[in-house]
Amino acid sequence: MTALAPESFHDQLLSRRYEPNVAAVNELCDSLQGAKPGTVVPYVDPMHDVDECRIISLYSNIGEADQSGFITPGDHDAATRMLGIQWKLGLRPEFVMPWNVHPWHIAGEPNGKFTPDQISAGLKPLLKFLALVPRASVIVAHGTEANRLANLLLKTEVPLLWRRGLKTYKVRSLSGRAFAGSPARQEEYLEDMRVAYADAMARTGLQKSPSAP
């Protein structure tokens, strides 16, 4: 008799996407996908927490959806850089949550440079997302498209924003042409991001790691 293959780590993560700590936001992802048949809306990894989230990482999701089915900062190098920043600062995953500028992907087709209309289309989903993370008061916007959406957000007159004193930080994307340059220049980009996240942590009452600068 052949033994069944153990469930993969990836399958385990997907099976946990409706756990209480992320269910609300992943149900939003389902509704956004349902509103545009033929699209894929990546989920938020269950290591995050809607009740504890203080900081939102807003990514310019150019390119294809990650095969994991979850929102990522970009390619493998981008994910490694983001993990490095969080590790150095002691920023635990339950206190930060990712979101994409334009939540939708078309299966098998990479997103190109977003049009102004595509960026604008991300505003309502972002506002719905913000309503689900009541303690989040900071957005770190990675990349040009994320910066543009953050500007649109700040121009709205939604009471939620001023009640929370929402602050945005504008930094580079973690991969692609925006991150090109010499190793020294790339280290400067990373340092700018570390400073932004460190300030965001201080603003939201989170303690930095003792080893952080």
N, C-alpha and C positions, 0 to 999 in steps of 0.2 A: 504494500500500500504506500503510495507516494505522500509524503508529508506536504501540507500546504505551506507555501512561502510565507514568511512572516510579513506582517504589514510594514510597508516602508515608512521611514520617518516622514517623508512628504505626505503620504496618505494619512498618517496620524495627525499631522498639522491640519490638513483639509477637514478631517473629521471633527476637529475641535473648533472650527470657525464660528460655530453658533454657541460657544460657551458664554456664560453670562457676562464675562468681562469684555467681550467684543461682539456679542450678538447684535446689538442695535446698529452698529456701524456696518457690519457685514450684511445685515438685512437691507440697509440703505444701498449697498453695492448691488444686491440682487434687484432692487427696484429700479435702479438706474440702468442696469443691463436690460431689464424687461421693457423699459421705455424706448429702447433702441435695439430692436431685434437684429441679430447678426453681429452684435458687438460683444466684447468681453470686458468686464470690469473687475480688475484684480481685487482680492480681499486684503484685509488688514490681518497680519499675523497674530495668533492668539497669545503671544507673549506680551502684547500691549493691553491697556486697560482703560476703558472709557471713563471710569470714575476717578482714576488717579492721574490721567493725562494732564500735563501742564503746558507742554510745548508741542507744536505741530511742525513737522518737517514737510514742507510743500515742495514736491519734485516736478520738474519739467519733463514729463514722461515721453520724450522723443524716442523713437525706436519701437521695437516689438515688445509685447507684454512678456514678462518673465515666465518661463515654463513652470515655475513653482505655483503660479496662480495667485501670488501675493504681490503687494506693492513693494517695490525695491527702489533704492536710490539710482539705479542704472545697471551697468554691467557689473561683472565680478569685482573689478578693481574699485568701482564706485562703492559697492557694498563694503569692501574691505576698509576703504578710507573712512566711511561713516562709522563703522564699528570701532575703528581706531580712535576717532574723535570721542565717541561716547565712553570708551574704556578709559581714556586718559582723564576725562572729566568725572568719571564715576556716575555718568548719567544712565540710570537703569531704564530698561525698555518700558516699564509700566508708566513712566513719567513723560514719555514722548510717543507720538504717533504719526505715521506717515500718511500723506494724502497726495493725489495726483492732480495737476492743473486741469487736465481734460481726462476725466475718469475712464473714458471709453477707449478701447482698442478694437480694431477689426482683426479677427483671427487670421494670422499668417501675413498680415500687412503691417510694415513698420509705420509708425506715425512720423510724418515729416515735420518740417517747421510749422508750428500752429499759426493759423490765420487769426486776425483779431476776433472774428466771430466765434472760432473754436475756443479761444481763451475766455471770451464773454460767456460762452455756454457752460463754462466751469464754475461760474459765480454762484448760481443757485445750489448746485450740489455742495459747494464749499460751505455755504451758509447752513444747509441742512446738517452737514457734518459737524460744524461748530456747535450747533444746538445739542448734539449728542455727547459732547465732551465738555461738561459744564465748568470744569476748573481750568480749561486751557485759556491762557491769556497772551500767548506769544506764538507768532508764526515765523519760522526761519525759511525764507523763500530761496530755493536753490535754482539759479539759472534765469535767463531773460524772461521766459514765459511765466515762470512763477512770480517774478518781480512785477510783471504787468498785471497778473491777476491780483496780487496783493494791493497794487495801486487801485484797481477797480473796487476791491473790497472796502478799502478805506474811504472811498467816495460815497459809499452807500450810507443811508441814514437809518440803519438797523440798530435799535436800542441795545441789542445784545453786545455790540462792539464797544460802545462807550461805557456800558455798565461794567464790563470787564477791564476797561482800560487797555484794550488790545494793542499790542506793539508788534511791529514787523521788523525783521532784520533781513537785509538783502545781501546774499552771498552768491558765489559762483556755483554752477552745476558741478557735480563730482566726477564727471567723465566727459568724453567728447572733446570737441574743439575748444570749448570754454576752459577746459582744464589743461590744454596743451601748453608746453613750455619746458624750460630746463628744470632739473630736479630742485634747484634752489627756488625757482619761481613757483613750482608746485607746492613747495613747503610753505611759501608765503600765502598761497591760497588756503592751504589747510589751517594755517595759523589764524587767518581772518575768520574762518569758520569756528575754530575753537574759541576765539574771543566772543563771537556772537552767541554761541551756545552757553559759554560760561556766564555771560551777562544775562542771558535768558534764565538760566538756573537761579542766579542771584535774585532776579526780579520776581521769580515765582516761589522763592523760599526753599529752593533745593540746595543741599550741601554739595560742594565740589569735593572730589577726591583729595586727600591730603597731599598726594604727589602731583596734583595739577598745578600749573604755574599761576 
